[in-house]
Each structure stands twice: as C-alpha cells, then as structure tokens.
C-alpha cells in the first residue's frame, strides 16, 4: 500500500495513504514548513512551543481524514477525488506562511499568507499535472459542496481544531485542550453546509471557550505580544535601511525581499519571486538578526540585541484607551535622553490588539436540533456562547524599552 505512517506526538500513529498527498509532502516547498515555527515568538514565554507548521499541517490533514470518514459513515456523498482534494487543501492551507509570518506581512510582503498559499497551490498543480484542481476549488470556496471548504476554513475547521490541541500540548497550557474526537463524531451536513448534532453542543462550546483562553493566555500574552512587536520593528528598521541603500547581511533570497519593492501581482506574474519566497524560513531571519546585533545602525543593533538576549519590550495592557501612562513615559524618556523623536517609534509606542472568540454571521457554527432544524450556536437555549464570549474584545497596549520602567 502506498503511503507512510508518521508518529505524531499528539495523535499517535497517523497514516497518509494517498500518492497525491505524499508527492506534496515530499516537495521542497512543503518541507520548508519544517523550518518555520507554528507559534512564532511564543517560545520565549512557553519554551516547549517550538513545533513546526509542518507538523501542524500533517495533524490538520489527519483530522480531515477522520471528519470525512465520519461524514461518509452518515451517508454524506464524498467521492475519493473529493476526499483527496479536501486533504490536499488542508495540507497546504499554511504553505504560504513565511518566517515569523505576520512580521513579514507587516513589512516585506504585500500579500497575505492565504494569497501566497493559493499561488503555491497553483504552481504545485502545474507540477503535478492537475492533481490539485479540486483542492484549489475547495480552498477558494468555489467547489459545489460548501461543507468541504468549511472543514478547511471556518469557525470550526480542522486548522483551528489541530492548532488548539497541538499548541496546548506543546505549550503546556491545559486550558486549550479540546474534545476534538467528540466534535468529529458529532459533525454532519445539512443543506450542503457543515453542522454539529445537538448532543455535541457542549464539546463545541468548550472548543470556543478554549480558543478564547488560548488567545489571551498564549497567543496574545503580553510578553509574546511584546516579542512579536519587537521582531516586526526589527524588520521594519531593516527595510528602512535597505531602502537607503545601506548594506545588510542576509541570505540571497531574504536580501531580495529587503532591497526590492515587491507588488502583489509580482507573485502571480514572476515565478522566480515565488521561488525566492519559498527559499526563506526562520533560519534566514534568525541568522540575520544575530549578525545585525553588530550593525552600525544603533537602532537595529539595539533591537536585535534585545531579542537575542530576551531583554524584551515591557508591555502594559489595559481595557481603556487612556494614554496618560504613554505620555508620562514619553516625557521621562525624552527628559533623560533614553528616547528621541527618531527612536520613539521603536522604543516607545502604543496600539490595540483584539480577540474575536466567535463571530456571529461569519461562517457560523450551526447546530442541528433533534427536530432537524439548524440554528446558530449562539441561539441555542442556555448556550454559554452569548454576549460574554461572542463578538470582539479589544485591549490597548503600550510597549517600551526596559530602561523606561525604572526612570523617575
């Protein structure tokens, strides 16, 4: 039988039997995900959180297989080609992520990782002679069975189900643990859309609440937030220096994105640019940051030293937008010469961060009641998912260099 068995630390032994899946997994563009951390800078707070996007993608594909098997068992029509297409779509959903993905998207890339994933899928489809036709349609939601896309991208998709379970496992944060096996047993299809049987509602509610807890406790933890803003600012400063023609150490592919002005359409029109993107990973950025510690630009050098030595930004989170603390830190910093007008965007700044636990009317999680009626989970009687955890929660933050904390 074609395929391989992989020992996953979360699910145990998982099997990939389809030839089309193994062709993609073995391709260098997918293997690159081994060298990109799933949780970015979270390892600076949770040292165990060093697993890769490669492992996450395999896990999400495994869950997709379980979900499709359950739906077929319940009589949902899914052809072998559609099953393979759905697995390929979820396998490649993160292939467009770059190193420290969101930091790169802020500064060096004019396109989102979702757009890049789709472009890479098109190129792989050419390489594998149309094997990804259905996968691409499922990924961009143009296939005539919406539930297949919803398994790839929705508020109850295999992506979220795996990353919550996996990130909880590797970070050691038990609050993120979900009953994924129970949820997968309860999924069904109603009028072409994904739904969950009524008796599975509590497992889904726990899933939503676990996601909320993981965001505030892990993904938006104030130290993680500060570390991510630090690497955003490092790349921002590096790009500014590159635009001035100042020499920066970098690998050839990484240097290309630092020094060239890339437009979104370039990734479609120039295959060489896409190939250069697929040549960079965490190692390119980390290696450059280590070298930039010794750069003559004091701002870049300082920021890189802060990250490498884990002397991160101090972060103050609040529910209000009162900037009194920011103004006080600014006045003290200027008075003591710790910041200047030039360095202020890098040494003292403020912003907002949001967490949308569950968005009503946005790829709803539908519950199929015993009478056959389908309603949104927030409308279920006695549902925990009401005003307390639905909608968007916003917090305001101030980031500043450590020296400003003790200044009088």
Steps between C-alpha positions, in 0.01 A plus 500: 500500500635844404564751773665539837423479868620794708530504879326819611555595867139620530300233313737204493555316174331670205488362147528678164396252234430716194779532245395861430547594866845345522612676183413835654643416844832405344522815288763755622242779525303299754811368676591866562225504764721281719717809544220740597371499857125475538480734800760759403635682803286312756803283581645797690221454755415130453835327423332184373313684225754429227296271275487572129234593248594176327381296797185710536413451132538123531280500810226706335505260203464206737195663660357568153521127428309420819235763422445375145481140618232595752297693242514211253388265777193723544417475130651824373612457139876557475691351207861376533611799288318743731651335806849534358426859394381596849808343658730682258321830570552475876853360458598812305294759689813635674757449222500876430624589848839662511739511796338685791212533256311804622820698554597433139152597377524830687826606339636299208204336326209678330278190514347282771611146569160375376564660160848349488363157594264516204778608263722215619211256455459615139869443433493157662193419294700569185786286628268209586292530182166605640493285815409808706206621286236402755720605794530853358125526448436383856763739636355808326139391568399457137420129528133402498511335844547788750551270796837390358627859507354545849710206620806690369408855602219595739445555870503122552762385251776241519762776512369644827422159642859385454680817603301533822569140592864511387588843640347402834706179501834664420453814709372305799194725532226251590220753447537454124426128504187417300289191442581485130406132473153565644443795264605296197255228598219758512553685169248463221387677184170684467399665171856477376649675805692368797305460823537333840240273652328650804651250742846630411428860598692493829815375329470783245448755777812371674685533167396867468583582860835318474584715198419815698717389791790404273493840332522701820725256686737404216462666159434849641694456824656840562858370483427310177336815363810702593733246337296498180497881486875495552561278197253710297706808586828324421377420149351847465834662586690260274269586210550874563879459493481285189294768325780746582748270330676404824660155492334230710617142540235258370467180302441565128125430503440695821713788367279514189191578711691754709633700205233460232161669489264211436137540394224245555465422129871417478436171678258406222698632204853397601555140610856586606366726777276224633796261494712751692223523762492122530876504569478699825414368845564580867873433463544783247350754739663369818844487336461858377385626841806345666725679251305829521580519871835638384362735236608864504139621519437540875124440475529175306787380715313580819178327394683187384696483824178533699343206316806275511559558872124495578507852641158556346266796499309561818130489423209661679153370408175675587135498402495879456661723241632745762848600385605676819762232572633531147538878528672465838748245361560721198572805713737309729674328210562826314612677815756231588617452142382140482292569190501758222248593235683264261516203736154543654313281245735216599548564871157623613169450320139400556229308315208262535455125478175313456363153559187390317400178673188438296361719224128472442412500127855410400513135391269415786529185705162345433332261741255246359220452750323169551204623295730558201506879533841669473582809708810697592667380820448841663122457462483168685310518830733519801801533270819622662587672172315825547602857554769398745725336244362593158606805309834679524700578812752783470792580725736795483873460550810712554841353409823655622868419552587359847695810610185709498344285771730622778550862391367765737 
